[in-house]
């Protein structure tokens, strides 16, 4: 997926109601997970990412600092995100227990 035409979200738009459910794409531009919740607000917030699994089985939740995620809006207005972390790197993070 080419993200060059996607508009970055402004800091004030990065709030839980907007980013919850957003698909996250890795460095190879393949979807690697989605945001299940956001903890905190602003630059100090953490996104809880659901990664892995198949139809909900084997899904792992990990926490990732917002500084490691770029949120954007596609040409249809849908919010999505990009990270430089791979799916394997995310899966190797400690499991988040909320």
N, C-alpha and C positions, 0 to 999 in steps of 0.2 A: 504494500500500500504506500503510495506516495503522499507523504505528509506535508510537502512543500506548499500546497495550496490551503492547508488548514490554518485557521486563525488561533493563535495561542490565547488561552483564557487569561483574563486579567485577575490579579490577586483577589479582588473582591468576589469573583465568580467561583473561586475554588472553595466551595462550601459543600457540606455533606449532601444536601438535597440535589445538588447539581452533579456531583461526581460519583455518587453511589450507583453501582451497576455499570460504570464505564468500562469498556474493554481496554485492556492494556496490551500494547504491542512491544515486542522485543527488538533487538538490534537487527534482526533479519526481517523485520516488519511482519512477522506472523503473530497472531493473537496468542498470548501466553497466559492470560488470566483476566480477572475483572475485580473492580473495587467492591468489597462487600460492606465496608464502613469506613468512616473517617474519624479519627480520634484527635481531639484538639482543634485549634483554629489557626489560620495563617501559616507562616513559614515554619512554625514549630510543630505543625500537625503531622500525624502519621496516617498513612492509608493502610487498611487491612486488605490484603490481596488474596483472593482465592486462586490457587494455581494447581494445575494437574488434575488428575481424575478423569472420569468418563461418566457422563450423566449423573454427576454428584457423588459417585463412588470414588474414594481415594483422593478427594480434594483436601488440600492442605492450606491453612490460612497462615499468612506471614505478614509481619508489619514492616513497612517500608517508609522511610522519611520522605516527605513531600519534595525535598530538594533533589531526589533521585527520579522524579516523575515529571514529565512535561504534559500538562493537560491542554487539549485543544478542541476546537469545534470543526467538524468537517463541513463540506459544502451543503449538506442537508440539515445542518444545525445540531447533529448528534455529537455529544461530548465523548471523547476517547482520550487515551493517554499513550505515551511512549516512554520507555525506559531503556537505558543502555545495558541493563542486566538481562541475562538469558533466562529461559525457563528453568534450566538446571541450577543456575545460581540462586534463583528465587526459591526453588524447592529445597536447596541446601541451607536456607536460613532457618533459625529456630521457629518452631510452630508457635503461632500466637494463640493464646487461650484467653478469650475475652469474657 
